[in-house]
Amino acid sequence: MTYKCEIDLLSAIDWQRGNAEKLNELLRLKQAWYDENHCSFWNNWAVDVFDLRTANEFGLSVWSVILDLPLFDQSQKSRLDYPAIFFGGFRKNFNNGNFGKNASSLDSLTVEQKRIMLQLKAFIMHMRSSTYEINQKLSYLFGFRQVYVLDNLDMSYTYVINDANLNSFIDIIQDYDLLPRPNCVGVDVVAGSTSTPYLFGDSLKNFEYGNFHIGIK
């Protein structure tokens, strides 16, 4: 996304002042400043903030407020919902609490992972809840068949995770209820097969080499 900068200060010079050298030079300098600062600012704003697909950490923090997904809420990072051992005034809870943690799961997320979560939230708010469109979005966010959903035709969805590296991230996504599905449809998450099944693969390249694939029961 690029901001189309069409500021032309030199067009303000009429025929009466066309030969005014100092005025022309002043406007040329001002035009150069606008080209370098004004236009670049809005181009950077479009990329770093406005476009959720490319937004940087500041832009994502703005989107987290817009989409009501508190990924950058500092007040929740160190909050303990239960009394933990060694915590409390003068460590009064020494004998009474369980072990605790001083940070949330959000601390482990990268900027790209937060971008994926915010895109999922935006998709859920505006999606047509068909399995085809959900799988299209999952393919765009995670890669071809790394994560996909199966409609069990009984008011339940099964999400299949083919990349073990995504397991912990999918757990966080599930905690925030960001796995797309139609209303009132239940969700289950399973690990997929590590083998490449028959007829699958990029552009069906595995046509003659894979075995038949056992579906999810």
C-alpha atoms as an extended CHARMM CRD file, in Angstrom:
* protein
*
       217  EXT
         1         1  MET       CA              0.0000000000        0.0000000000        0.0000000000  PROA      1               0.0000000000
         2         2  THR       CA              1.4860000000        3.3270000000       -1.1010000000  PROA      2               0.0000000000
         3         3  TYR       CA              0.2060000000        6.7850000000       -0.3440000000  PROA      3               0.0000000000
         4         4  LYS       CA             -0.1070000000        8.7720000000       -3.5680000000  PROA      4               0.0000000000
         5         5  CYS       CA              1.4740000000       12.1250000000       -2.8310000000  PROA      5               0.0000000000
         6         6  GLU       CA              0.1490000000       14.8320000000       -5.1670000000  PROA      6               0.0000000000
         7         7  ILE       CA              1.2340000000       18.0190000000       -3.4280000000  PROA      7               0.0000000000
         8         8  ASP       CA              2.5160000000       20.4290000000       -6.0750000000  PROA      8               0.0000000000
         9         9  LEU       CA              3.4290000000       23.7740000000       -4.5110000000  PROA      9               0.0000000000
        10        10  LEU       CA              4.9080000000       25.1250000000       -7.7490000000  PROA      10              0.0000000000
        11        11  SER       CA              1.4600000000       25.1050000000       -9.3260000000  PROA      11              0.0000000000
        12        12  ALA       CA              0.5940000000       27.9990000000       -7.0010000000  PROA      12              0.0000000000
        13        13  ILE       CA              2.8870000000       30.3370000000       -8.9670000000  PROA      13              0.0000000000
        14        14  ASP       CA              0.8790000000       32.4080000000      -11.4380000000  PROA      14              0.0000000000
        15        15  TRP       CA              2.1270000000       34.2090000000      -14.5540000000  PROA      15              0.0000000000
        16        16  GLN       CA              2.7280000000       37.4290000000      -12.6450000000  PROA      16              0.0000000000
        17        17  ARG       CA              5.2800000000       35.7640000000      -10.3260000000  PROA      17              0.0000000000
        18        18  GLY       CA              6.7750000000       33.2820000000      -12.7640000000  PROA      18              0.0000000000
        19        19  ASN       CA             10.0430000000       35.2330000000      -12.9240000000  PROA      19              0.0000000000
        20        20  ALA       CA             10.3330000000       35.8290000000       -9.1630000000  PROA      20              0.0000000000
        21        21  GLU       CA             13.5430000000       33.8760000000       -8.5510000000  PROA      21              0.0000000000
        22        22  LYS       CA             13.5300000000       34.0140000000       -4.7500000000  PROA      22              0.0000000000
        23        23  LEU       CA              9.8850000000       33.0000000000       -4.5030000000  PROA      23              0.0000000000
        24        24  ASN       CA             10.4200000000       30.1420000000       -6.9510000000  PROA      24              0.0000000000
        25        25  GLU       CA             13.4950000000       28.9330000000       -5.0770000000  PROA      25              0.0000000000
        26        26  LEU       CA             11.6220000000       29.0880000000       -1.7530000000  PROA      26              0.0000000000
        27        27  LEU       CA              8.7610000000       27.0100000000       -3.1370000000  PROA      27              0.0000000000
        28        28  ARG       CA             11.1750000000       24.5000000000       -4.6940000000  PROA      28              0.0000000000
        29        29  LEU       CA             12.8600000000       23.9960000000       -1.3160000000  PROA      29              0.0000000000
        30        30  LYS       CA              9.5120000000       23.6480000000        0.3870000000  PROA      30              0.0000000000
        31        31  GLN       CA              8.3970000000       21.1660000000       -2.2850000000  PROA      31              0.0000000000
        32        32  ALA       CA             11.5520000000       19.0960000000       -1.6830000000  PROA      32              0.0000000000
        33        33  TRP       CA             10.8120000000       19.0710000000        2.0670000000  PROA      33              0.0000000000
        34        34  TYR       CA              7.2500000000       17.8650000000        1.4410000000  PROA      34              0.0000000000
        35        35  ASP       CA              8.4900000000       15.1510000000       -0.9160000000  PROA      35              0.0000000000
        36        36  GLU       CA             11.0420000000       13.8770000000        1.5880000000  PROA      36              0.0000000000
        37        37  ASN       CA              9.1060000000       14.2060000000        4.8340000000  PROA      37              0.0000000000
        38        38  HSD       CA              5.3790000000       14.5040000000        4.2590000000  PROA      38              0.0000000000
        39        39  CYS       CA              5.0680000000       11.8240000000        1.5620000000  PROA      39              0.0000000000
        40        40  SER       CA              7.5210000000        9.4070000000        3.2130000000  PROA      40              0.0000000000
        41        41  PHE       CA              5.6960000000        9.7750000000        6.5310000000  PROA      41              0.0000000000
        42        42  TRP       CA              2.3580000000        8.7200000000        5.0570000000  PROA      42              0.0000000000
        43        43  ASN       CA              3.9430000000        5.9330000000        3.0220000000  PROA      43              0.0000000000
        44        44  ASN       CA              5.5950000000        4.5900000000        6.1790000000  PROA      44              0.0000000000
        45        45  TRP       CA              2.3480000000        5.0090000000        8.1080000000  PROA      45              0.0000000000
        46        46  ALA       CA              0.4690000000        2.9620000000        5.5200000000  PROA      46              0.0000000000
        47        47  VAL       CA              3.0280000000        0.1370000000        5.7310000000  PROA      47              0.0000000000
        48        48  ASP       CA              3.8960000000        0.2220000000        9.4430000000  PROA      48              0.0000000000
        49        49  VAL       CA              0.4810000000        1.0080000000       10.9410000000  PROA      49              0.0000000000
        50        50  PHE       CA             -2.4730000000        1.0460000000        8.5690000000  PROA      50              0.0000000000
        51        51  ASP       CA             -1.8340000000       -2.2810000000        6.8020000000  PROA      51              0.0000000000
        52        52  LEU       CA             -2.2580000000       -5.1200000000        9.2900000000  PROA      52              0.0000000000
        53        53  ARG       CA             -0.3200000000       -7.4670000000        6.9980000000  PROA      53              0.0000000000
        54        54  THR       CA              2.8860000000       -5.4210000000        7.3330000000  PROA      54              0.0000000000
        55        55  ALA       CA              2.4010000000       -3.4230000000       10.5420000000  PROA      55              0.0000000000
        56        56  ASN       CA              5.3620000000       -3.1520000000       12.9220000000  PROA      56              0.0000000000
        57        57  GLU       CA              5.1260000000       -3.5290000000       16.6940000000  PROA      57              0.0000000000
        58        58  PHE       CA              3.7410000000       -0.0200000000       17.1930000000  PROA      58              0.0000000000
        59        59  GLY       CA              1.1660000000       -0.5500000000       14.4500000000  PROA      59              0.0000000000
        60        60  LEU       CA              0.1550000000       -3.8870000000       15.9420000000  PROA      60              0.0000000000
        61        61  SER       CA             -0.3120000000       -2.2610000000       19.3480000000  PROA      61              0.0000000000
        62        62  VAL       CA             -2.7490000000        0.1710000000       17.6930000000  PROA      62              0.0000000000
        63        63  TRP       CA             -4.5890000000       -2.7120000000       16.0020000000  PROA      63              0.0000000000
        64        64  SER       CA             -4.7510000000       -4.6050000000       19.3030000000  PROA      64              0.0000000000
        65        65  VAL       CA             -6.8200000000       -1.7320000000       20.7190000000  PROA      65              0.0000000000
        66        66  ILE       CA             -9.0040000000       -1.4840000000       17.6090000000  PROA      66              0.0000000000
        67        67  LEU       CA             -9.6820000000       -5.2300000000       17.5600000000  PROA      67              0.0000000000
        68        68  ASP       CA             -9.9550000000       -5.5250000000       21.3550000000  PROA      68              0.0000000000
        69        69  LEU       CA             -7.2210000000       -8.1600000000       21.5600000000  PROA      69              0.0000000000
        70        70  PRO       CA             -4.9020000000       -7.1210000000       24.4360000000  PROA      70              0.0000000000
        71        71  LEU       CA             -1.6120000000       -8.5330000000       23.1870000000  PROA      71              0.0000000000
        72        72  PHE       CA              0.3040000000       -5.5140000000       24.4500000000  PROA      72              0.0000000000
        73        73  ASP       CA             -1.4710000000       -4.9850000000       27.7970000000  PROA      73              0.0000000000
        74        74  GLN       CA              1.4540000000       -4.5680000000       30.1900000000  PROA      74              0.0000000000
        75        75  SER       CA             -0.8270000000       -4.7410000000       33.2190000000  PROA      75              0.0000000000
        76        76  GLN       CA             -1.5750000000       -8.4040000000       32.5170000000  PROA      76              0.0000000000
        77        77  LYS       CA              1.9970000000       -9.5940000000       32.0130000000  PROA      77              0.0000000000
        78        78  SER       CA              2.9710000000       -9.9670000000       35.6480000000  PROA      78              0.0000000000
        79        79  ARG       CA             -0.4440000000      -10.5700000000       37.1390000000  PROA      79              0.0000000000
        80        80  LEU       CA             -0.7920000000      -13.6690000000       39.3030000000  PROA      80              0.0000000000
        81        81  ASP       CA             -4.3050000000      -15.0650000000       39.6000000000  PROA      81              0.0000000000
        82        82  TYR       CA             -3.3950000000      -17.2130000000       42.5990000000  PROA      82              0.0000000000
        83        83  PRO       CA             -1.1020000000      -16.9320000000       45.6320000000  PROA      83              0.0000000000
        84        84  ALA       CA              2.3380000000      -18.2290000000       44.6950000000  PROA      84              0.0000000000
        85        85  ILE       CA              5.1740000000      -19.4420000000       46.8830000000  PROA      85              0.0000000000
        86        86  PHE       CA              7.6610000000      -16.7470000000       47.9590000000  PROA      86              0.0000000000
        87        87  PHE       CA              5.2890000000      -13.9650000000       46.8620000000  PROA      87              0.0000000000
        88        88  GLY       CA              3.4150000000      -11.5250000000       49.0370000000  PROA      88              0.0000000000
        89        89  GLY       CA              4.5630000000       -9.0800000000       51.6750000000  PROA      89              0.0000000000
        90        90  PHE       CA              7.7230000000      -10.3620000000       53.3800000000  PROA      90              0.0000000000
        91        91  ARG       CA              7.2130000000      -13.6900000000       51.5870000000  PROA      91              0.0000000000
        92        92  LYS       CA              4.3090000000      -14.5120000000       53.8990000000  PROA      92              0.0000000000
        93        93  ASN       CA              3.0220000000      -17.0760000000       51.4580000000  PROA      93              0.0000000000
        94        94  PHE       CA              6.0460000000      -19.3590000000       51.8680000000  PROA      94              0.0000000000
        95        95  ASN       CA              4.1440000000      -22.4190000000       53.0850000000  PROA      95              0.0000000000
        96        96  ASN       CA              0.7860000000      -21.8580000000       51.4290000000  PROA      96              0.0000000000
        97        97  GLY       CA              1.1660000000      -21.2530000000       47.6860000000  PROA      97              0.0000000000
        98        98  ASN       CA              2.1140000000      -23.1600000000       44.5770000000  PROA      98              0.0000000000
        99        99  PHE       CA              4.9560000000      -22.2690000000       42.2740000000  PROA      99              0.0000000000
       100       100  GLY       CA              4.0370000000      -19.3630000000       40.0180000000  PROA      100             0.0000000000
       101       101  LYS       CA              5.3060000000      -17.4380000000       37.0400000000  PROA      101             0.0000000000
       102       102  ASN       CA              6.0050000000      -13.7380000000       36.7210000000  PROA      102             0.0000000000
       103       103  ALA       CA              5.1140000000      -13.4280000000       33.0320000000  PROA      103             0.0000000000
       104       104  SER       CA              2.3410000000      -14.4320000000       30.6570000000  PROA      104             0.0000000000
       105       105  SER       CA              2.4560000000      -16.5140000000       27.4910000000  PROA      105             0.0000000000
       106       106  LEU       CA              2.4310000000      -13.2510000000       25.5030000000  PROA      106             0.0000000000
       107       107  ASP       CA              6.0670000000      -12.6700000000       26.4470000000  PROA      107             0.0000000000
       108       108  SER       CA              7.1430000000      -15.5480000000       24.2180000000  PROA      108             0.0000000000
       109       109  LEU       CA              5.3340000000      -14.2550000000       21.1210000000  PROA      109             0.0000000000
       110       110  THR       CA              7.2220000000      -12.6800000000       18.2520000000  PROA      110             0.0000000000
       111       111  VAL       CA              5.9410000000       -9.6750000000       16.3120000000  PROA      111             0.0000000000
       112       112  GLU       CA              5.0200000000      -11.9860000000       13.4290000000  PROA      112             0.0000000000
       113       113  GLN       CA              3.0130000000      -14.2540000000       15.7350000000  PROA      113             0.0000000000
       114       114  LYS       CA              1.1170000000      -11.2810000000       17.1660000000  PROA      114             0.0000000000
       115       115  ARG       CA              0.4370000000      -10.1500000000       13.5970000000  PROA      115             0.0000000000
       116       116  ILE       CA             -1.0470000000      -13.5750000000       12.8210000000  PROA      116             0.0000000000
       117       117  MET       CA             -3.2670000000      -13.4570000000       15.9140000000  PROA      117             0.0000000000
       118       118  LEU       CA             -4.5650000000       -9.9960000000       15.0490000000  PROA      118             0.0000000000
       119       119  GLN       CA             -5.2480000000      -11.0530000000       11.4570000000  PROA      119             0.0000000000
       120       120  LEU       CA             -7.1930000000      -14.0470000000       12.7800000000  PROA      120             0.0000000000
       121       121  LYS       CA             -9.2500000000      -11.7340000000       15.0100000000  PROA      121             0.0000000000
       122       122  ALA       CA             -9.9850000000       -9.4070000000       12.0750000000  PROA      122             0.0000000000
       123       123  PHE       CA            -10.8830000000      -12.3990000000        9.8980000000  PROA      123             0.0000000000
       124       124  ILE       CA            -13.2640000000      -13.7970000000       12.5300000000  PROA      124             0.0000000000
       125       125  MET       CA            -15.0300000000      -10.4340000000       12.7700000000  PROA      125             0.0000000000
       126       126  HSD       CA            -15.5780000000      -10.1550000000        9.0080000000  PROA      126             0.0000000000
       127       127  MET       CA            -15.4380000000      -13.6960000000        7.6270000000  PROA      127             0.0000000000
       128       128  ARG       CA            -17.9610000000      -15.7380000000        5.7570000000  PROA      128             0.0000000000
       129       129  SER       CA            -17.8040000000      -18.8560000000        7.9050000000  PROA      129             0.0000000000
       130       130  SER       CA            -17.2740000000      -21.4530000000        5.1830000000  PROA      130             0.0000000000
       131       131  THR       CA            -14.6510000000      -24.1560000000        5.6060000000  PROA      131             0.0000000000
       132       132  TYR       CA            -13.1630000000      -23.2370000000        2.2310000000  PROA      132             0.0000000000
       133       133  GLU       CA            -12.5720000000      -19.5980000000        3.1810000000  PROA      133             0.0000000000
       134       134  ILE       CA            -11.1940000000      -20.5380000000        6.6090000000  PROA      134             0.0000000000
       135       135  ASN       CA             -8.6880000000      -22.9020000000        5.0140000000  PROA      135             0.0000000000
       136       136  GLN       CA             -7.7110000000      -20.2190000000        2.5160000000  PROA      136             0.0000000000
       137       137  LYS       CA             -6.9030000000      -17.8580000000        5.4000000000  PROA      137             0.0000000000
       138       138  LEU       CA             -5.0270000000      -20.5540000000        7.3130000000  PROA      138             0.0000000000
       139       139  SER       CA             -2.9590000000      -21.3400000000        4.2280000000  PROA      139             0.0000000000
       140       140  TYR       CA             -2.0950000000      -17.6520000000        3.8330000000  PROA      140             0.0000000000
       141       141  LEU       CA             -1.0830000000      -17.2430000000        7.4810000000  PROA      141             0.0000000000
       142       142  PHE       CA              0.7100000000      -20.5210000000        8.1720000000  PROA      142             0.0000000000
       143       143  GLY       CA              1.6730000000      -21.9540000000        4.7950000000  PROA      143             0.0000000000
       144       144  PHE       CA              0.1690000000      -24.5980000000        2.5620000000  PROA      144             0.0000000000
       145       145  ARG       CA             -1.4770000000      -27.3570000000        4.6830000000  PROA      145             0.0000000000
       146       146  GLN       CA              0.5750000000      -26.5310000000        7.7880000000  PROA      146             0.0000000000
       147       147  VAL       CA             -2.7020000000      -25.8310000000        9.5720000000  PROA      147             0.0000000000
       148       148  TYR       CA             -6.1010000000      -26.6890000000        8.1460000000  PROA      148             0.0000000000
       149       149  VAL       CA             -9.5920000000      -27.4290000000        9.3590000000  PROA      149             0.0000000000
       150       150  LEU       CA            -11.9470000000      -30.3290000000        8.6910000000  PROA      150             0.0000000000
       151       151  ASP       CA            -15.7240000000      -30.0460000000        8.9570000000  PROA      151             0.0000000000
       152       152  ASN       CA            -16.9620000000      -33.1610000000       10.7560000000  PROA      152             0.0000000000
       153       153  LEU       CA            -20.5560000000      -32.4170000000        9.6650000000  PROA      153             0.0000000000
       154       154  ASP       CA            -21.7720000000      -32.7730000000       13.2550000000  PROA      154             0.0000000000
       155       155  MET       CA            -21.4240000000      -29.1750000000       14.4810000000  PROA      155             0.0000000000
       156       156  SER       CA            -17.7170000000      -29.6880000000       15.1860000000  PROA      156             0.0000000000
       157       157  TYR       CA            -14.4450000000      -28.7380000000       13.5090000000  PROA      157             0.0000000000
       158       158  THR       CA            -11.1120000000      -30.5310000000       13.7370000000  PROA      158             0.0000000000
       159       159  TYR       CA             -7.9920000000      -28.4150000000       13.3030000000  PROA      159             0.0000000000
       160       160  VAL       CA             -5.0390000000      -30.4130000000       12.0080000000  PROA      160             0.0000000000
       161       161  ILE       CA             -1.5180000000      -29.1700000000       12.8300000000  PROA      161             0.0000000000
       162       162  ASN       CA              1.1440000000      -30.6210000000       10.5200000000  PROA      162             0.0000000000
       163       163  ASP       CA              4.0460000000      -28.5940000000       11.9120000000  PROA      163             0.0000000000
       164       164  ALA       CA              5.1150000000      -29.5720000000       15.4330000000  PROA      164             0.0000000000
       165       165  ASN       CA              6.8070000000      -26.1740000000       15.8310000000  PROA      165             0.0000000000
       166       166  LEU       CA              3.3650000000      -24.5510000000       15.7610000000  PROA      166             0.0000000000
       167       167  ASN       CA              1.8890000000      -26.5900000000       18.6160000000  PROA      167             0.0000000000
       168       168  SER       CA              2.6370000000      -24.1460000000       21.4460000000  PROA      168             0.0000000000
       169       169  PHE       CA              1.6090000000      -21.1740000000       19.3110000000  PROA      169             0.0000000000
       170       170  ILE       CA             -1.6870000000      -22.8520000000       18.3940000000  PROA      170             0.0000000000
       171       171  ASP       CA             -2.2870000000      -23.4550000000       22.1130000000  PROA      171             0.0000000000
       172       172  ILE       CA             -2.0090000000      -19.7120000000       22.7360000000  PROA      172             0.0000000000
       173       173  ILE       CA             -4.2980000000      -18.9820000000       19.7730000000  PROA      173             0.0000000000
       174       174  GLN       CA             -6.8130000000      -21.4380000000       21.1940000000  PROA      174             0.0000000000
       175       175  ASP       CA             -6.5760000000      -19.8040000000       24.6400000000  PROA      175             0.0000000000
       176       176  TYR       CA             -7.6310000000      -16.5280000000       23.0030000000  PROA      176             0.0000000000
       177       177  ASP       CA            -10.4330000000      -18.2790000000       21.0730000000  PROA      177             0.0000000000
       178       178  LEU       CA             -8.9780000000      -17.2620000000       17.7040000000  PROA      178             0.0000000000
       179       179  LEU       CA             -9.5130000000      -20.4700000000       15.7360000000  PROA      179             0.0000000000
       180       180  PRO       CA            -12.1240000000      -19.4580000000       13.1280000000  PROA      180             0.0000000000
       181       181  ARG       CA            -15.3860000000      -21.4050000000       13.1070000000  PROA      181             0.0000000000
       182       182  PRO       CA            -19.1020000000      -20.7680000000       12.5910000000  PROA      182             0.0000000000
       183       183  ASN       CA            -21.1860000000      -19.9040000000       15.6260000000  PROA      183             0.0000000000
       184       184  CYS       CA            -22.0200000000      -22.7820000000       17.9910000000  PROA      184             0.0000000000
       185       185  VAL       CA            -19.4760000000      -25.1000000000       16.3450000000  PROA      185             0.0000000000
       186       186  GLY       CA            -17.0590000000      -26.9440000000       18.6340000000  PROA      186             0.0000000000
       187       187  VAL       CA            -13.3260000000      -27.1560000000       17.9460000000  PROA      187             0.0000000000
       188       188  ASP       CA            -10.8090000000      -29.9310000000       18.4860000000  PROA      188             0.0000000000
       189       189  VAL       CA             -7.0810000000      -29.7230000000       17.6720000000  PROA      189             0.0000000000
       190       190  VAL       CA             -5.0270000000      -32.7400000000       16.6320000000  PROA      190             0.0000000000
       191       191  ALA       CA             -1.5110000000      -33.3330000000       15.3420000000  PROA      191             0.0000000000
       192       192  GLY       CA             -1.4430000000      -34.2950000000       11.6910000000  PROA      192             0.0000000000
       193       193  SER       CA              0.5570000000      -36.9470000000        9.8970000000  PROA      193             0.0000000000
       194       194  THR       CA              4.2110000000      -36.1920000000        9.1960000000  PROA      194             0.0000000000
       195       195  SER       CA              4.0890000000      -38.1450000000        5.9230000000  PROA      195             0.0000000000
       196       196  THR       CA              3.0650000000      -36.5970000000        2.6230000000  PROA      196             0.0000000000
       197       197  PRO       CA             -0.2170000000      -38.2210000000        1.5600000000  PROA      197             0.0000000000
       198       198  TYR       CA             -1.2210000000      -39.2630000000       -1.9300000000  PROA      198             0.0000000000
       199       199  LEU       CA             -2.4990000000      -36.4100000000       -4.1440000000  PROA      199             0.0000000000
       200       200  PHE       CA             -1.3790000000      -33.7370000000       -1.7070000000  PROA      200             0.0000000000
       201       201  GLY       CA              1.5650000000      -31.3760000000       -1.8200000000  PROA      201             0.0000000000
       202       202  ASP       CA              2.1440000000      -28.1310000000       -3.6640000000  PROA      202             0.0000000000
       203       203  SER       CA              0.3310000000      -28.3390000000       -7.0210000000  PROA      203             0.0000000000
       204       204  LEU       CA             -0.3570000000      -32.0560000000       -6.3580000000  PROA      204             0.0000000000
       205       205  LYS       CA              3.3170000000      -32.8690000000       -6.9580000000  PROA      205             0.0000000000
       206       206  ASN       CA              3.0560000000      -36.0120000000       -4.8220000000  PROA      206             0.0000000000
       207       207  PHE       CA              0.6520000000      -37.6670000000       -7.2660000000  PROA      207             0.0000000000
       208       208  GLU       CA              2.7690000000      -40.7740000000       -7.9700000000  PROA      208             0.0000000000
       209       209  TYR       CA              4.8600000000      -40.9860000000       -4.8050000000  PROA      209             0.0000000000
       210       210  GLY       CA              2.6800000000      -40.8240000000       -1.6800000000  PROA      210             0.0000000000
       211       211  ASN       CA              0.5190000000      -43.3420000000        0.1370000000  PROA      211             0.0000000000
       212       212  PHE       CA             -3.1660000000      -42.9620000000        0.7520000000  PROA      212             0.0000000000
       213       213  HSD       CA             -3.9040000000      -40.7630000000        3.7340000000  PROA      213             0.0000000000
       214       214  ILE       CA             -5.9860000000      -41.8390000000        6.7060000000  PROA      214             0.0000000000
       215       215  GLY       CA             -8.4860000000      -39.1470000000        7.6170000000  PROA      215             0.0000000000
       216       216  ILE       CA             -9.4430000000      -37.9840000000       11.0660000000  PROA      216             0.0000000000
       217       217  LYS       CA            -12.1570000000      -40.0190000000       12.7530000000  PROA      217             0.0000000000
